[in-house]
Amino acid sequence: MSCFMFSPTGANLSYVGSGMDSITMEGPLRRKTLLKEGRKPTLSSWTRYWITLSGSTLIYFGAKALRATERKHYKSTPCKKISITGWMVVLPDDPEHPNIFQLNDPDKGNVYKFQTGSRFSAIIWHKHLEDACRSSRPQIPANLMSFE
């Protein structure tokens, strides 16, 4: 059985059984790259995506239209799939930008800023991304060394 909650901000929150492919959350977000491999990109602009969080994987769907707000305005085939296990999510307390959160990949030195439709939506995304980032990393077999 599934239950869906749709918010006016465009974020869909899906509660689905414990299947591996269940969608935790999805909705339209804008993303900006702040750091790529530890360096500030030469050009960094906001890019609009429909993003789905499934387990600890973010799935990106590119926009078909400039003012894309609904799922039908985005491509049906994903353009990126990223595991965020071990990443960090930050919800800045910035009154001028209340609808922003940040995802950091400490292993590769990548930092991304995301913009939602509202502060409420940013808080919900933050909560679910925090859970996904904390999900267990694959276990290292006992006969191998870890350099973490």
Backbone as a chain_set.jsonl record, in Angstrom:
{"seq": "MSCFMFSPTGANLSYVGSGMDSITMEGPLRRKTLLKEGRKPTLSSWTRYWITLSGSTLIYFGAKALRATERKHYKSTPCKKISITGWMVVLPDDPEHPNIFQLNDPDKGNVYKFQTGSRFSAIIWHKHLEDACRSSRPQIPANLMSFE", "coords": {"N": [[0.839, -1.181, 0.0], [0.511, 2.247, -0.813], [0.963, 5.656, 0.113], [0.466, 8.951, -0.747], [1.599, 12.28, -0.377], [0.927, 15.46, -1.435], [2.361, 18.568, -1.735], [1.772, 22.12, -1.841], [4.112, 23.273, -2.654], [5.235, 21.759, -4.555], [6.653, 19.52, -3.893], [6.656, 16.072, -3.588], [5.833, 13.662, -1.289], [6.376, 10.401, -0.636], [5.14, 7.566, 0.873], [6.019, 4.405, 0.925], [5.982, 0.824, 0.889], [8.611, -1.303, 2.284], [10.255, -1.791, 0.099], [13.181, -1.914, -2.024], [13.206, -0.174, -4.198], [11.523, 1.903, -3.582], [10.146, 5.183, -3.539], [11.208, 7.842, -1.643], [10.989, 10.593, -1.595], [10.143, 13.212, -3.878], [10.424, 15.814, -6.333], [10.396, 19.15, -7.871], [13.498, 20.763, -8.091], [16.047, 23.272, -7.899], [19.464, 23.292, -8.785], [22.773, 24.19, -7.907], [26.204, 24.141, -8.528], [28.657, 24.471, -6.146], [31.247, 23.707, -5.361], [33.481, 21.688, -7.205], [35.162, 18.804, -7.114], [36.666, 19.969, -5.071], [37.237, 22.483, -6.064], [36.232, 25.753, -7.083], [33.794, 26.089, -9.58], [34.299, 27.396, -12.927], [32.115, 28.522, -14.235], [28.986, 28.732, -12.842], [25.696, 28.005, -12.692], [22.17, 28.092, -11.888], [20.441, 25.061, -12.237], [17.576, 23.409, -13.338], [15.876, 20.612, -12.083], [13.932, 17.57, -11.894], [13.872, 15.805, -9.048], [14.352, 12.685, -7.566], [14.327, 10.9, -4.584], [15.398, 7.85, -3.675], [15.805, 5.415, -1.459], [19.136, 5.641, -0.705], [19.785, 7.013, -2.942], [19.96, 9.638, -5.261], [18.055, 10.631, -7.963], [18.177, 12.247, -10.968], [16.227, 14.157, -13.207], [16.213, 15.823, -16.196], [14.998, 19.102, -17.199], [12.357, 19.76, -19.527], [11.165, 22.051, -20.205], [11.478, 25.625, -19.791], [10.214, 26.822, -17.575], [9.645, 24.675, -15.837], [7.56, 22.915, -13.625], [5.932, 20.818, -12.926], [5.834, 17.191, -12.896], [5.441, 16.247, -15.515], [6.746, 18.108, -17.05], [9.343, 17.394, -17.203], [12.046, 15.304, -18.352], [11.621, 11.785, -19.124], [13.578, 9.918, -18.825], [16.265, 9.345, -16.632], [18.997, 11.65, -16.055], [21.098, 11.575, -14.339], [22.347, 9.554, -11.664], [22.98, 9.317, -8.315], [24.657, 8.103, -5.485], [24.21, 9.01, -2.153], [25.217, 8.168, 0.222], [27.064, 8.643, 3.12], [27.44, 11.305, 2.602], [26.977, 14.812, 3.504], [24.302, 16.801, 4.663], [23.14, 20.108, 4.777], [21.221, 22.576, 6.355], [20.984, 25.747, 6.053], [20.536, 28.543, 8.275], [19.261, 30.974, 7.068], [17.687, 33.88, 6.715], [17.286, 35.371, 4.377], [17.399, 33.521, 2.348], [15.461, 31.244, 2.725], [14.653, 28.856, 1.589], [16.691, 27.112, 0.888], [19.013, 24.381, 0.754], [21.987, 22.429, 1.342], [24.149, 20.026, -0.136], [26.906, 18.019, 0.586], [29.686, 16.285, -0.628], [32.047, 14.735, 0.937], [34.095, 12.954, 0.213], [34.757, 13.361, -2.523], [34.929, 16.077, -2.644], [32.86, 17.679, -3.563], [30.33, 20.164, -3.612], [27.003, 21.075, -3.452], [24.333, 23.337, -3.951], [20.903, 23.55, -3.258], [17.673, 24.628, -4.277], [14.406, 25.01, -3.137], [10.76, 25.204, -3.295], [9.814, 26.407, -0.978], [10.377, 27.2, 2.546], [9.364, 25.199, 4.192], [9.353, 22.98, 2.442], [12.138, 22.763, 2.023], [12.958, 22.003, 4.585], [11.713, 19.496, 4.849], [12.948, 18.077, 2.71], [15.589, 18.189, 3.697], [15.392, 16.633, 6.062], [14.783, 14.024, 5.047], [16.951, 13.607, 3.313], [19.036, 13.685, 5.117], [18.579, 11.322, 6.564], [19.015, 9.517, 4.448], [21.715, 10.012, 3.837], [22.92, 9.038, 6.096], [22.51, 6.362, 5.89], [23.632, 2.968, 5.902], [26.965, 2.334, 4.892], [28.404, 0.217, 2.353], [29.587, -2.829, 3.686], [32.959, -3.553, 4.473], [34.79, -6.344, 3.49], [36.176, -8.661, 5.882], [38.779, -9.481, 5.299], [39.968, -7.378, 4.023], [41.605, -4.15, 4.065], [40.674, -0.998, 5.482], [40.956, 2.385, 4.61], [39.809, 4.583, 5.762]], "CA": [[0.0, 0.0, 0.0], [1.254, 3.482, -0.792], [0.24, 6.863, 0.477], [1.199, 10.088, -1.277], [1.22, 13.602, 0.1], [1.384, 16.48, -2.374], [2.339, 19.883, -1.098], [1.679, 23.198, -2.822], [5.458, 23.666, -3.07], [5.645, 20.886, -5.638], [7.365, 18.346, -3.397], [5.813, 14.915, -3.322], [6.392, 12.792, -0.274], [5.74, 9.111, -0.844], [5.395, 6.525, 1.86], [5.798, 3.148, 0.239], [6.51, -0.303, 1.659], [10.053, -1.325, 2.495], [10.968, -2.225, -1.104], [14.403, -1.18, -2.315], [12.994, 0.83, -5.218], [10.475, 2.828, -3.183], [10.509, 6.591, -3.594], [11.02, 8.519, -0.368], [10.568, 11.96, -1.862], [10.463, 13.691, -5.214], [9.889, 17.128, -6.633], [11.259, 20.039, -8.654], [14.523, 21.497, -7.35], [17.098, 23.896, -8.685], [20.756, 22.93, -8.209], [23.931, 24.979, -8.307], [27.459, 23.556, -8.06], [29.519, 25.436, -5.46], [32.599, 23.159, -5.49], [33.605, 20.447, -7.967], [36.47, 18.243, -6.772], [37.354, 20.913, -4.202], [37.504, 23.762, -6.725], [35.077, 26.542, -7.505], [33.682, 26.003, -11.044], [34.446, 28.648, -13.668], [30.76, 29.029, -14.438], [28.026, 27.95, -12.079], [24.363, 28.595, -12.75], [21.113, 27.227, -11.371], [19.866, 24.123, -13.203], [16.306, 22.879, -12.852], [15.728, 19.154, -12.204], [12.977, 16.823, -11.072], [14.772, 14.916, -8.311], [13.714, 11.614, -6.816], [15.162, 10.24, -3.581], [15.001, 6.455, -3.504], [16.842, 4.858, -0.582], [20.201, 6.643, -0.57], [20.127, 7.422, -4.306], [19.27, 10.767, -5.882], [17.881, 10.423, -9.394], [17.919, 13.546, -11.587], [15.572, 14.194, -14.508], [16.368, 17.166, -16.751], [13.782, 19.83, -17.573], [12.03, 19.909, -20.944], [10.673, 23.418, -20.373], [12.181, 26.619, -18.986], [9.467, 27.039, -16.334], [9.162, 23.353, -15.426], [7.125, 22.833, -12.235], [5.262, 19.539, -12.717], [6.607, 16.043, -13.374], [5.315, 16.115, -16.974], [7.641, 19.077, -17.679], [10.706, 16.868, -17.116], [12.298, 14.109, -19.167], [11.236, 10.526, -18.473], [14.797, 9.156, -18.583], [17.164, 10.096, -15.742], [20.284, 12.086, -16.608], [22.113, 11.278, -13.323], [21.989, 8.787, -10.465], [24.094, 9.503, -7.385], [24.494, 7.6, -4.122], [24.625, 10.052, -1.206], [25.658, 7.548, 1.476], [28.294, 9.259, 3.619], [27.442, 12.737, 2.331], [26.418, 15.648, 4.566], [23.29, 17.757, 4.216], [23.128, 21.277, 5.653], [20.084, 23.477, 6.191], [21.434, 27.011, 6.643], [19.522, 29.403, 8.879], [19.465, 32.213, 6.336], [16.373, 34.474, 6.47], [17.177, 35.867, 3.01], [17.244, 32.36, 1.464], [14.934, 30.199, 3.612], [14.31, 27.64, 0.847], [17.95, 26.546, 0.392], [19.797, 23.423, 1.532], [23.252, 22.118, 0.691], [24.649, 18.653, -0.046], [28.368, 17.973, 0.481], [30.32, 14.976, -0.806], [33.4, 14.94, 1.472], [35.079, 12.091, -0.456], [35.175, 13.935, -3.807], [35.06, 17.523, -2.531], [31.789, 18.349, -4.297], [29.321, 20.838, -2.792], [25.878, 21.522, -4.269], [23.273, 24.097, -3.283], [19.598, 23.247, -3.836], [16.615, 25.58, -3.961], [13.062, 24.435, -3.182], [9.709, 26.202, -3.423], [9.476, 27.034, 0.31], [11.161, 26.769, 3.714], [8.809, 23.913, 4.613], [9.869, 21.969, 1.518], [13.576, 22.606, 2.3], [13.072, 21.255, 5.849], [11.333, 18.099, 4.561], [14.042, 17.488, 1.931], [16.728, 18.052, 4.602], [15.163, 15.496, 6.957], [14.896, 12.763, 4.319], [18.321, 13.478, 2.817], [19.879, 13.366, 6.282], [18.402, 9.879, 6.787], [19.655, 8.799, 3.342], [23.171, 10.171, 3.967], [23.355, 8.215, 7.225], [22.285, 4.931, 5.637], [24.896, 2.247, 6.062], [27.867, 2.127, 3.754], [28.667, -1.213, 2.159], [30.568, -3.36, 4.626], [34.235, -4.001, 3.905], [35.08, -7.709, 3.94], [37.146, -8.739, 6.982], [40.148, -9.703, 4.823], [40.472, -6.172, 3.363], [41.869, -3.022, 4.949], [39.988, 0.246, 5.2], [41.819, 3.543, 4.801], [38.957, 5.709, 6.16]], "C": [[0.878, 1.236, 0.0], [0.351, 4.655, -0.463], [1.072, 8.03, -0.018], [0.675, 11.375, -0.666], [1.768, 14.585, -0.92], [1.294, 17.821, -1.687], [2.261, 20.95, -2.177], [3.046, 23.65, -3.322], [5.978, 22.785, -4.19], [6.397, 19.66, -5.176], [6.357, 17.234, -3.134], [6.529, 14.032, -2.315], [5.654, 11.476, -0.381], [6.128, 8.154, 0.258], [5.032, 5.212, 1.197], [6.392, 2.055, 1.104], [8.026, -0.319, 1.694], [10.843, -1.798, 1.283], [12.164, -1.346, -1.396], [14.162, -0.029, -3.29], [11.918, 1.841, -4.833], [11.013, 4.254, -3.195], [10.194, 7.224, -2.246], [10.443, 9.899, -0.6], [10.923, 12.319, -3.289], [9.852, 15.07, -5.416], [10.862, 17.968, -7.43], [12.227, 20.797, -7.747], [15.445, 22.181, -8.341], [18.413, 23.602, -7.985], [21.854, 23.828, -8.786], [25.174, 24.328, -7.73], [28.313, 24.648, -7.435], [30.983, 25.02, -5.539], [32.552, 21.864, -6.279], [35.028, 19.959, -7.774], [37.317, 19.263, -6.008], [37.621, 22.281, -4.806], [36.208, 24.44, -7.134], [34.981, 26.456, -9.038], [33.793, 27.383, -11.696], [33.092, 29.319, -13.85], [29.807, 28.131, -13.666], [26.678, 28.66, -12.096], [23.359, 27.601, -12.172], [20.582, 26.358, -12.503], [18.645, 23.48, -12.574], [16.227, 21.373, -13.121], [14.467, 18.704, -11.473], [13.855, 15.798, -10.371], [13.951, 13.946, -7.486], [14.73, 11.047, -5.838], [14.597, 8.851, -3.362], [16.101, 5.759, -2.708], [17.887, 5.929, -0.342], [20.659, 7.137, -1.941], [19.28, 8.612, -4.744], [19.237, 10.516, -7.378], [17.424, 11.747, -9.986], [17.261, 13.359, -12.945], [15.65, 15.636, -15.003], [15.045, 17.773, -17.176], [13.615, 19.858, -19.09], [11.61, 21.345, -21.243], [11.397, 24.357, -19.42], [11.519, 26.825, -17.626], [8.88, 25.734, -15.8], [8.805, 23.323, -13.943], [6.484, 21.486, -11.919], [6.085, 18.423, -13.338], [6.578, 15.923, -14.893], [6.222, 17.086, -17.736], [9.103, 18.622, -17.693], [10.829, 15.597, -17.946], [11.955, 12.847, -18.395], [12.454, 9.661, -18.16], [15.74, 9.96, -17.691], [18.463, 10.487, -16.436], [21.424, 11.814, -15.628], [21.503, 10.411, -12.24], [23.191, 8.835, -9.546], [23.752, 8.917, -6.026], [25.017, 8.665, -3.166], [24.989, 9.472, 0.166], [26.994, 8.169, 1.885], [28.398, 10.746, 3.33], [26.905, 13.482, 3.546], [25.407, 16.604, 3.953], [23.195, 18.87, 5.258], [21.909, 22.124, 5.314], [20.468, 24.806, 6.846], [20.268, 27.8, 7.23], [19.726, 30.797, 8.301], [18.11, 32.824, 5.993], [16.184, 34.992, 5.037], [16.987, 34.749, 1.992], [16.722, 31.17, 2.281], [14.684, 28.862, 2.929], [15.535, 26.938, 0.257], [18.455, 25.451, 1.337], [21.002, 23.04, 0.696], [23.619, 20.664, 0.9], [26.143, 18.663, -0.299], [28.832, 16.527, 0.352], [31.766, 15.113, -0.338], [34.465, 14.093, 0.773], [35.625, 12.724, -1.741], [35.345, 15.454, -3.761], [34.021, 18.295, -3.324], [30.781, 18.951, -3.324], [28.261, 21.401, -3.733], [24.871, 22.261, -3.407], [21.973, 23.785, -4.017], [18.586, 24.285, -3.383], [15.261, 24.901, -4.159], [12.037, 25.562, -3.324], [9.387, 26.929, -2.132], [10.409, 26.541, 1.406], [10.686, 25.392, 4.182], [9.358, 22.779, 3.742], [11.358, 21.709, 1.769], [13.792, 21.782, 3.563], [12.755, 19.778, 5.615], [12.432, 17.403, 3.756], [15.243, 17.222, 2.852], [16.578, 16.817, 5.481], [15.375, 14.169, 6.234], [16.292, 12.547, 3.742], [19.28, 13.126, 3.947], [19.793, 11.87, 6.591], [19.133, 9.077, 5.71], [21.18, 8.867, 3.441], [23.718, 9.271, 5.07], [23.18, 6.725, 6.982], [23.63, 4.222, 5.559], [25.662, 2.126, 4.763], [28.052, 0.631, 3.56], [29.778, -1.685, 3.094], [31.814, -3.844, 3.884], [34.499, -5.412, 4.405], [36.224, -7.726, 4.952], [38.586, -8.901, 6.505], [40.71, -8.5, 4.056], [40.659, -5.055, 4.375], [41.028, -1.821, 4.516], [40.936, 1.389, 5.479], [41.005, 4.781, 5.2], [39.383, 6.254, 7.493]], "O": [[1.876, 1.29, 0.719], [-0.851, 4.642, -0.725], [2.269, 8.095, 0.263], [-0.527, 11.543, -0.464], [2.956, 14.545, -1.238], [0.258, 18.167, -1.118], [2.649, 20.702, -3.319], [3.123, 24.351, -4.331], [7.057, 23.04, -4.723], [6.752, 18.822, -6.005], [5.317, 17.464, -2.517], [7.702, 13.702, -2.488], [4.433, 11.436, -0.232], [7.31, 7.959, 0.54], [3.859, 4.945, 0.938], [7.225, 2.334, 1.967], [8.658, 0.596, 1.165], [12.005, -2.175, 1.429], [12.167, -0.163, -1.055], [14.846, 0.991, -3.213], [11.444, 2.575, -5.7], [12.183, 4.496, -2.898], [9.063, 7.156, -1.764], [9.527, 10.329, 0.101], [11.887, 11.796, -3.848], [8.885, 15.44, -4.75], [12.007, 17.571, -7.648], [11.816, 21.398, -6.755], [15.605, 21.732, -9.476], [18.495, 23.648, -6.758], [21.859, 24.17, -9.969], [25.194, 23.993, -6.546], [28.658, 25.63, -8.093], [31.861, 25.855, -5.755], [31.676, 21.029, -6.05], [35.982, 20.603, -8.208], [38.514, 19.408, -6.256], [38.173, 23.154, -4.136], [35.224, 23.787, -7.482], [35.965, 26.718, -9.73], [33.432, 28.399, -11.101], [32.945, 30.523, -13.645], [29.826, 26.911, -13.823], [26.538, 29.77, -11.583], [23.664, 26.422, -11.994], [20.304, 26.852, -13.595], [18.678, 23.057, -11.418], [16.479, 20.916, -14.236], [13.996, 19.372, -10.553], [14.517, 15.0, -11.034], [12.996, 14.322, -6.807], [15.862, 10.748, -6.217], [13.46, 8.693, -2.917], [17.199, 5.538, -3.22], [17.571, 7.006, 0.165], [21.781, 7.621, -2.09], [18.056, 8.604, -4.619], [20.264, 10.223, -7.989], [16.411, 12.307, -9.566], [17.678, 12.514, -13.737], [15.21, 16.56, -14.318], [14.089, 17.058, -17.478], [14.588, 19.963, -19.837], [11.686, 21.8, -22.384], [11.874, 23.936, -18.366], [12.215, 26.986, -16.624], [7.732, 25.708, -15.358], [9.632, 23.66, -13.096], [6.491, 21.054, -10.766], [6.931, 18.669, -14.197], [7.578, 15.541, -15.501], [6.444, 16.912, -18.935], [9.988, 19.356, -18.131], [9.842, 14.908, -18.205], [11.992, 12.833, -17.165], [12.375, 8.766, -17.318], [15.99, 11.134, -17.962], [18.968, 9.759, -17.29], [22.59, 11.817, -16.023], [20.315, 10.51, -11.934], [24.292, 8.445, -9.933], [22.687, 9.194, -5.474], [26.128, 9.167, -3.336], [25.059, 10.204, 1.153], [27.936, 8.214, 1.094], [29.351, 11.391, 3.767], [26.436, 12.866, 4.503], [25.622, 17.146, 2.868], [23.171, 18.611, 6.461], [21.603, 22.36, 4.145], [20.298, 24.974, 8.054], [19.145, 27.726, 6.731], [20.286, 31.681, 8.949], [17.44, 32.346, 5.077], [15.06, 35.047, 4.539], [16.476, 34.986, 0.898], [17.449, 30.202, 2.503], [14.521, 27.843, 3.6], [15.428, 26.249, -0.757], [18.343, 25.571, 2.558], [21.042, 23.293, -0.508], [23.424, 20.123, 1.988], [26.605, 19.244, -1.28], [28.423, 15.659, 1.123], [32.625, 15.552, -1.103], [35.632, 14.484, 0.747], [36.821, 12.632, -2.016], [35.843, 16.054, -4.714], [34.262, 19.436, -3.718], [30.42, 18.322, -2.329], [28.576, 22.111, -4.688], [24.59, 21.864, -2.276], [21.94, 23.758, -5.248], [18.633, 24.763, -2.249], [14.999, 24.298, -5.2], [12.403, 26.73, -3.458], [8.744, 27.978, -2.172], [11.146, 25.574, 1.213], [11.495, 24.53, 4.525], [9.775, 21.742, 4.257], [11.796, 20.56, 1.73], [14.701, 20.954, 3.616], [13.455, 18.905, 6.128], [12.811, 16.275, 4.071], [15.844, 16.149, 2.791], [17.522, 16.04, 5.631], [16.068, 13.288, 6.743], [16.766, 11.412, 3.69], [20.224, 12.36, 3.754], [20.81, 11.226, 6.848], [19.792, 8.082, 6.012], [21.861, 7.882, 3.159], [24.852, 8.798, 4.986], [23.648, 5.909, 7.775], [24.639, 4.821, 5.189], [25.104, 1.859, 3.698], [27.877, -0.142, 4.502], [30.789, -1.003, 3.263], [31.73, -4.455, 2.819], [34.443, -5.662, 5.609], [37.134, -6.899, 4.882], [39.518, -8.51, 7.208], [41.805, -8.583, 3.499], [39.979, -5.003, 5.401], [40.715, -1.655, 3.337], [41.65, 1.369, 6.481], [41.461, 5.907, 5.0], [38.781, 7.206, 7.991]]}, "num_chains": 1, "name": "protein.A"}
